[in-house]
Each structure stands twice: as structure tokens, then as C-alpha cells.
């Protein structure tokens, strides 16, 4: 598979970077979009991709730099007749995505009251569940993004790995978008490539996600680089304190324009560049 970053910047970035969204391309050539922010239509176009080229979308959380382009994608696919892309997200987010983010723009078309399922083939993933897409097994990872008053607003990163196997009795074929609930055995899938941890937006919380750092072969990490520490993203200064064996796996993204830091000098791989593609082959 390939992971291609169509954007690498923070929420309020410039066109040189675009917002942090990425495309996973399976060995079969199908594409899953990791988040679909407000810049996505421009970022995809510059990457040579159209709405019809996106077969599935994963939503990590509901900020506009991660879901602001979904109205464009939904209307474009609906009115062009190119079918519904699959939509994966944690079950608790699915209703909020419609009610809090998309309903106002997408509910009404001529002569019909619409719902999210009119635009997307919705695949809600239970907490501690997994989903399979094109022979890649994905596990959402809950992290803390923001404290909204007394409420924790979570973001859901991903651990993913190419695999082989049937998934057991009653499972859908590898390309069908099967969702597995918590406790459902997936050990019949045999890993056949590096394990990737994509953090999505997260505070610096190493005690919470240390096991994912340790088990991953490659990490794409949210990284704030501005002098001001917002405390809702992992800041470069904090990430520098991680153990060398962890930093040596990390590529940094979701940074502010013109970062002054030197990641290789501090033990990281580097800043991901917009358009950079990672070939993640079989072991």
C-alpha cells in the first residue's frame, strides 16, 4: 500500500501546505481518504485526483480541517451519479457528524429530505472495534484532543497493517469494508507488512499511547510547531522528550507554516512534505 499526504499543515495553514489529510492507496489501486477537510478538493485536484477517485473516507474527529470538505464530496458524488463512497468512523461520531456538522448543508435537495446514508455507505465502528478495507486491518485509537468545559472531546487515530486471511466465519471479503465489534477475533488475519500508527489530532499524552508507539514500525504524528503552545496538539518541544527509539520511527505532520525546527537533528525522520508518498510494503 501507499500513504500519500495531500496536505500536511495545521487547521489555519496556507496553500503551500494545505490541511492534514492523506490518501491510502491499496495494492488494488483503491483509495481511502484519511479525513476530508475544507482544503481537500483543492489538495486532491493538485494531486491529480477527483471526487470519483475516492472509494472510502475515514473521519478521525469533527473539526472543519478534517470534515469541512465532506459536503463537497457528498454533493459531487451524488449529483454526478458516481455512487456512494464508504464512510468509516467510530460509532459515537457518526450521529454527531450528521447532526452537528453536515445536516444543515446536505439535508435538503429538490423533492427529497436526505440523510447521511443517501451520500455515503456508512460503516460505524464500535469502540474497541476494527474494520477491514482492501486487505488492510484498521484499529481506531482514541486520544484526548480537547477539554470542552468538563467534556473530553476525543479524536480517533488509526493503527493499520496489511494482512492476509479470511477473518473467520461470516466475515465479509477483504475488499468489502467489514466492521468487527469489540471482542471479535481478528487473529485469523496474518500481518504481512509494517504496522503504522497515524495519530490524528492529539494532545501530548505518551502515557496513554506508549504501547502504540512501541508496537508501531512507522508513526505519523500530529506536531505543533508555533512558539505558542495551544495544548490541544502535541508540540514539537514535548515530542523531543520521547525516547530515541520512538522518535526514530516518527514523521511529523499537522505543523504550522515555515517551521524552524530541524527534526533529523532531534532524532525524528523529518517533517512530511505535501505530496510525499510512503510505500509501505510487505515484510
N, C-alpha and C positions, 0 to 999 in steps of 0.2 A: 504494500500500500504506500501511498504518498500523503504527506501532510503539507499543504500549501497555504501560507499565510497571505490572504488578500489584504490584510491590514494588521498593523502592529501597535497602533497608538492608543492613547487614553481616550476617555469619552469626548474630550474637547480638543481633539487634535486637529491637524491640518491635512490637506490632500496629499502631502508628501508621504504621510504615514497611514492615513485612514484608521478607522476604529478597529479594534482587535477581533477580527473574525477570520476563520480558517476553513479550508475545504479539505476533507479527507477523500481521497480517490482510492477506491478498492482495486484489486487486481483485475476485476472485470470491467473497470472503467466507469462505474457508477460513482456518484459524488454525494457526500453528506456535508452540509454546511454547518459548521460549529458556530452558532449564533448568527443573527441576521440584523445587524444594526442599521441605523439610518443611512450610513455611507455605503451599505452593501451593494446597492445597484450600480454605483459608480465604481466601486472596487472590483466587482465581478466583471463589469464591462472592460475595465483596463486589464483584467486578467484574461480576457478573451472568452468570457463565459456569459451565457444568457440565463434568464429565469428557467427556461426549459431544460437547461443542463443540470439543474439541481434535483436530485432524486429524493433527498431526505434532509431534514433540518433537526438539529438538537439545540434546545434552549436551556441555557445554564441559569439565568435569572431574568428579571423583568425590567432592568434599566434600558433606556432607549438605545444606548450604543450596542445593545445585544438583541433587542426585539423591534427597534424602530423601523426596520425595513421589511417586516413581515406583511404589512398591509400592501406594500408594493408587490411582493412576491405572490401573495394570495390573489390579488386582483389580476395580475399579469397572467398567472396560470389559469385562473377561472375563465377570463374573457378570451384567452387565446385557445381554449379547448385542449390544452396540453396535459390535462389530468392533475390529480392531487398528489403533491409530494407527501411522503411520510413526515410526521411531526412527532419527535420523541422529546419528552421532558418528564420530570418527576411528577407524579400524580397530583400532589398538592399544588403544583404550579399551573397545571393545565386549566383549571377553572379560573384562577386569578389572571392568567394570560388573556383569556377571553373577556372576562368581566371588567378587569382593571386596565387593560392595555389596548385591546383590538376591537371590542364590540362597537364602540362609537363610530368607527370608520367603516367597519365591514358588515354590520348587521343588515343594512338596507341596500337592496338593489331593486331594479324595476320589477314590481309584481311579486316580490318574494322577501320573506324575512329569513335572513341567513343565520347560520351558526358556524362555529369553528370547523365542524366536520364537513361542511359544504366545500371548504377550501383545502383541508388537509386530511390525510389518513392518519388520525390521531392514535398514537401509541403511548399511553400513560404508563410510566414505570413506577412501581411501588417503591417506597423507601426500603433500602437494602436489597432491591431487585436488580436485575440486569436486562440488557437487551442485546439481540444479535442482529447484525446487519452486514450482509455481504461477506460472511465468514469472519467477521471481526466481533469480538465479545466486548461489550461496553459495560462498565460499572460506574454509575453516578456516585460522586463523593461529596457529601455535604460539608461545606465550610462556612465559617462566620464571615459575613460581608459587612453588615451594618447593624447597629443597635438603633432601632427606630422607637425612641422613647423607651418603653420597657419590653419591646418585642425584638427578638433576633430575626433579622432578615437574612436568610441563607442564600448562598449561591451553590451550585452543584457542578463541580468539576467532573472530570472523567478519567478513569483508568481504562485503557483499552489495549487489546492484543489480538493479532490474527490467530486463528485457531482452526483445527480440523475436528470433525466429529459430528454426530447426529443430534446431540443434545438430549437423547433419551426418548422414551415412548411419548408420543403425542406432540413432540416438538415440531415447529414449522421448519421448512428447509432453510439453509443458511442465508439465502438472499431474501427471505420473506419478512424480516422485521419482527421476529419473535420476541416477546417480553416474558421474562422469568420472574416470578414473585420471590420474596424473601424466603429462604429455606429450600427453594427448588434447586436440586443438584444440577450443576453445570460442569462437574468434573469429567464428564464423558467427552468434553471438548478438549482436545490436546493442543496446548500452546505451540505455535510454530514461528514465533518471531519475538522481537523485543517487546517489553512491556512499557507502555507510555503513560505518563501522568500529566494530564492537562489541567492545571489548577482552576481555570476560570478566575473570576474576581474573588480575592480572599484577603483577609487581614493576615498579618504575620502571626501564625499560630503553629509553630513547629511541634509543640507537644501534642497537638490534635492530629497532625498528619504525618508524624515521623515514620510510621510504618509504610506509608505510601512513598515517601522519599526513599526508604531503604529497599523496597521491593521493585521500584521502577528502574529500568535501564536508561530511560531518557525522560527528562522533565521539561515541560514548557511552563514557566512560572510568571504569574502576574507580578509586575515590578513598577513601582512608582519611583520617579527619578527627580522630581521637583524639590527645591530646598524645603518647601513646606511639607510636613508630614500630615497627610489627611487622616491617617489612622484607619481608613477603610480599605486600603490596599497595602500589600506587603511592600515596604520601602527598601530600596537598594541598600541603605545603611544597615538595616536589620538583616537582610538576606546575606550580607557579607559575614555575619556571625555564624552562619551554618557551618557544619563540619566540612573539611575539604572534599571528602568522598561524596558528599551530597552536592556541593557546588560544582563538582566536576561533571555532573550529569545535566546541569541546568542551562537552558536557553531562556533568555529574558524577553518578555513582550509586555504590551499594555503600558508603555512608558511615554513620558512627555516629549515634545519635540526637542531636537538637538541635545540629547543627553550628554553630559560632560564626563560621565564615569567611563572607566576602562575595564570592562568585565573580565577579559582574559587575564589582566594583571591581578585581579582579585580572585581568580580561580574558577570563574564561570566559562562556559563556552563562548558566550557573547550575546549581543542584542540581536534578536531576529529582525531581518530586513523585510520590508514589504515585498511580497512576491517570492520570498525564499521558499524553496521546496525541500522537504526532507524525505528521502527514500528510506522507508523502514522495511527492510527485507526480512526474509525468513532466517532463522538462526542456522 
